């Protein structure tokens, strides 16, 4: 589908007040397949402001999904975690199954090293046709060689957004995360963040805003 009109974008963002049923009807049109790829290497246990990095990531995911539920979107959610290897934590599950999703996300704990490539490759197992899927990658480390695998997904129509988390930008492999990310309006969908509050805000507002515009 084509991008939503500016009017509908404002409706979905809550800038124009309309009946709840109308918001829900619009949201159904833009329901998405969302894949979260979360780094669970040992360094994700390090501090990230008021909590650690892994819990900050979990809280940010929950906040984004809460926004989508309130809009009435009927998204399908999958979660992959990775360290030296990749693990399918949650196969595609309806967003309304909040307890199942929360249990899966909360089960992720840090250990091991960091290699993003197996996680990117794992998407093909759960998503033979990735066209239109929105993939969100969060990592706090140097992530192996995922660029070719990510390019293949993007060539098939997937959108990939990457987030680096750390104390300073050098903590992550920003160059690779930028290359993994999709480009929109001439800018890579990459952001480096340093604390839990920034991460929560970014998922709840920035990413949620982009998802509301997709159709």
Backbone torsions as a table, in degrees:
resi	resn	phi	psi	omega
1	UNK	NA	158.1	178.3
2	UNK	-79.4	166.1	-179.6
3	UNK	-64.0	147.6	179.3
4	UNK	-62.7	150.5	176.1
5	UNK	-66.7	159.2	177.9
6	UNK	-55.1	-35.9	179.2
7	UNK	-63.0	-48.2	-178.3
8	UNK	-67.7	-32.6	175.7
9	UNK	-60.4	-42.6	179.6
10	UNK	-68.0	-35.0	176.2
11	UNK	-62.1	-46.8	-177.2
12	UNK	-67.6	-29.6	179.8
13	UNK	-83.8	-2.9	179.2
14	UNK	81.7	11.0	-178.8
15	UNK	-82.3	-19.5	175.3
16	UNK	-123.3	125.9	-176.8
17	UNK	-85.9	123.0	174.6
18	UNK	-136.4	174.5	-180.0
19	UNK	-59.8	141.9	-179.3
20	UNK	-55.8	-39.9	-178.9
21	UNK	-61.4	-34.8	179.0
22	UNK	-69.6	-40.9	176.9
23	UNK	-59.7	-44.2	-179.1
24	UNK	-64.0	-39.3	179.5
25	UNK	-63.2	-40.6	178.4
26	UNK	-66.5	-41.2	-177.2
27	UNK	-61.6	-37.0	179.8
28	UNK	-60.0	-36.9	179.8
29	UNK	-61.1	-32.7	-174.4
30	UNK	-107.5	21.3	176.5
31	UNK	-60.0	142.7	-168.6
32	UNK	-129.3	164.6	165.4
33	UNK	-99.1	115.2	-178.3
34	UNK	-110.3	131.1	176.8
35	UNK	-121.0	121.7	175.3
36	UNK	-100.4	125.6	176.4
37	UNK	-114.4	111.4	-169.7
38	UNK	-116.6	125.3	174.8
39	UNK	-65.1	128.8	175.5
40	UNK	-124.1	27.9	176.1
41	UNK	-64.5	164.7	-173.8
42	UNK	-58.7	-32.8	-178.5
43	UNK	-66.8	-15.0	177.4
44	UNK	-70.2	-6.5	174.7
45	UNK	-84.2	-6.5	-178.4
46	UNK	-73.2	161.0	-176.0
47	UNK	-62.8	146.3	178.7
48	UNK	-142.3	65.6	-173.7
49	UNK	77.8	-122.6	-173.7
50	UNK	-79.8	-5.7	178.7
51	UNK	-146.1	-165.3	175.0
52	UNK	-98.8	172.7	-172.4
53	UNK	-66.2	-40.4	-177.4
54	UNK	-67.8	-40.2	177.8
55	UNK	-70.4	-33.7	175.5
56	UNK	-61.9	-40.6	178.1
57	UNK	-65.0	-44.1	179.1
58	UNK	-60.4	-44.4	-179.6
59	UNK	-65.1	-37.7	-179.7
60	UNK	-67.2	-41.8	177.2
61	UNK	-60.9	-46.1	179.9
62	UNK	-59.4	-41.2	-179.6
63	UNK	-64.8	-42.4	178.8
64	UNK	-63.3	-44.5	-179.3
65	UNK	-66.7	-32.9	175.2
66	UNK	-61.6	-41.7	177.8
67	UNK	-61.1	-45.4	-178.8
68	UNK	-64.3	-40.8	179.0
69	UNK	-63.1	-42.6	-179.0
70	UNK	-63.5	-28.6	176.7
71	UNK	-78.0	-13.1	-179.1
72	UNK	86.7	11.5	179.7
73	UNK	-64.9	147.2	-177.8
74	UNK	-110.0	49.9	-175.0
75	UNK	-66.0	157.5	168.9
76	UNK	-108.4	130.3	-172.6
77	UNK	-116.3	133.0	171.7
78	UNK	-129.5	148.5	-179.1
79	UNK	-131.4	129.2	175.2
80	UNK	-122.2	131.9	173.7
81	UNK	-109.5	157.0	179.6
82	UNK	-149.5	147.2	164.2
83	UNK	-132.7	-109.0	172.1
84	UNK	-74.9	-20.4	178.8
85	UNK	-133.5	171.4	-178.9
86	UNK	-109.9	147.2	178.3
87	UNK	-134.6	129.9	173.5
88	UNK	-79.0	104.9	-177.6
89	UNK	-81.6	-34.6	-178.0
90	UNK	-147.4	114.9	171.8
91	UNK	-68.5	170.0	-176.3
92	UNK	-54.2	125.7	-173.8
93	UNK	-138.2	138.3	179.3
94	UNK	-60.2	138.5	-174.0
95	UNK	-61.3	-23.1	180.0
96	UNK	-72.8	-15.5	176.9
97	UNK	-83.3	63.7	-170.8
98	UNK	-63.8	-37.2	-179.3
99	UNK	-64.6	-41.9	179.2
100	UNK	-64.9	-42.6	-179.9
101	UNK	-65.5	-45.9	180.0
102	UNK	-60.3	-43.5	-179.7
103	UNK	-61.1	-41.9	-179.8
104	UNK	-65.6	-47.2	-178.7
105	UNK	-63.5	-43.1	-177.6
106	UNK	-69.4	-13.9	-179.6
107	UNK	-79.8	-7.8	-176.2
108	UNK	-81.1	125.1	179.4
109	UNK	-132.4	149.2	-173.8
110	UNK	-76.6	137.4	169.6
111	UNK	-172.4	153.7	173.7
112	UNK	82.5	-168.1	-176.6
113	UNK	-95.4	-151.9	-173.9
114	UNK	-139.5	120.3	173.7
115	UNK	-148.9	107.0	-174.9
116	UNK	-76.1	-26.8	-173.9
117	UNK	-54.6	-47.8	179.4
118	UNK	-59.1	-33.0	179.3
119	UNK	-69.7	-41.6	176.6
120	UNK	-63.2	-43.3	179.0
121	UNK	-62.6	-32.4	-176.7
122	UNK	-64.9	-23.7	-178.9
123	UNK	-59.6	-35.7	-179.7
124	UNK	-61.3	-27.4	179.6
125	UNK	-70.0	-33.4	-175.7
126	UNK	-104.8	-10.0	-173.2
127	UNK	-143.0	74.6	-179.2
128	UNK	-56.4	-34.0	176.3
129	UNK	-116.9	97.9	-175.3
130	UNK	-83.5	2.1	-177.6
131	UNK	-54.6	127.1	177.5
132	UNK	85.0	-9.5	179.0
133	UNK	-70.8	149.2	177.8
134	UNK	-116.2	117.0	-174.2
135	UNK	-111.1	126.4	-178.7
136	UNK	-115.5	118.8	-177.1
137	UNK	-109.7	130.4	176.0
138	UNK	-127.3	126.4	-178.4
139	UNK	-146.1	150.0	177.2
140	UNK	-116.9	16.2	-174.9
141	UNK	-138.7	-168.7	174.5
142	UNK	-91.9	128.3	-154.4
143	UNK	-114.6	34.3	175.9
144	UNK	70.5	-140.3	-175.5
145	UNK	-130.8	74.0	-175.8
146	UNK	-92.5	2.7	-167.0
147	UNK	-65.2	-46.1	-177.9
148	UNK	-64.4	-42.5	179.6
149	UNK	-63.5	-39.8	179.1
150	UNK	-67.3	-39.1	179.4
151	UNK	-61.0	-39.8	178.9
152	UNK	-61.6	-40.7	177.8
153	UNK	-65.2	-43.8	-179.3
154	UNK	-65.0	-37.6	178.6
155	UNK	-64.2	-23.8	178.5
156	UNK	-92.9	4.6	172.7
157	UNK	104.9	4.7	176.1
158	UNK	-79.0	151.5	172.2
159	UNK	-107.0	130.9	179.3
160	UNK	-119.5	126.2	174.5
161	UNK	-114.4	133.8	-178.3
162	UNK	-119.5	144.3	178.9
163	UNK	-130.3	126.2	173.0
164	UNK	-100.4	138.7	-179.0
165	UNK	-126.8	132.0	178.1
166	UNK	179.7	-174.3	177.7
167	UNK	-80.9	-39.8	177.8
168	UNK	-136.9	156.4	-177.8
169	UNK	-54.4	-30.8	-179.0
170	UNK	-67.6	-12.0	178.2
171	UNK	-66.7	-24.2	-177.2
172	UNK	-118.5	164.2	176.4
173	UNK	-90.7	77.4	-174.9
174	UNK	-59.7	-37.2	-178.4
175	UNK	-59.3	-44.7	179.5
176	UNK	-72.3	-40.0	179.3
177	UNK	-63.7	-33.4	176.0
178	UNK	-67.2	-40.6	179.9
179	UNK	-70.8	-30.3	176.2
180	UNK	-69.6	-35.1	-174.8
181	UNK	-69.5	150.9	170.8
182	UNK	-72.4	160.9	177.8
183	UNK	-112.1	126.5	175.6
184	UNK	-129.8	132.8	-178.9
185	UNK	53.7	37.2	176.3
186	UNK	79.8	2.9	-177.8
187	UNK	-123.5	137.5	175.5
188	UNK	-68.8	141.6	176.8
189	UNK	-81.2	69.5	179.6
190	UNK	-132.1	142.1	177.6
191	UNK	-146.1	137.2	173.4
192	UNK	-104.2	130.9	-177.3
193	UNK	-130.9	153.7	-172.5
194	UNK	-115.7	-16.9	-178.1
195	UNK	-145.9	167.3	-172.9
196	UNK	-61.8	-38.5	-178.9
197	UNK	-66.5	-40.2	176.1
198	UNK	-61.9	-43.3	-178.1
199	UNK	-63.9	-45.6	178.9
200	UNK	-59.3	-46.7	-179.1
201	UNK	-63.6	-40.2	-177.7
202	UNK	-65.5	-43.9	179.1
203	UNK	-68.4	-43.6	-173.0
204	UNK	-72.6	-29.4	-175.8
205	UNK	-111.3	-60.6	-173.5
206	UNK	-66.5	-54.5	-179.1
207	UNK	-66.8	-42.9	178.5
208	UNK	-58.9	-38.0	178.2
209	UNK	-64.2	-42.0	178.9
210	UNK	-66.3	-39.9	179.8
211	UNK	-64.5	-36.6	-179.5
212	UNK	-65.2	-22.2	-178.6
213	UNK	-88.1	-11.7	-176.2
214	UNK	-83.1	142.6	178.1
215	UNK	-145.0	NA	NA
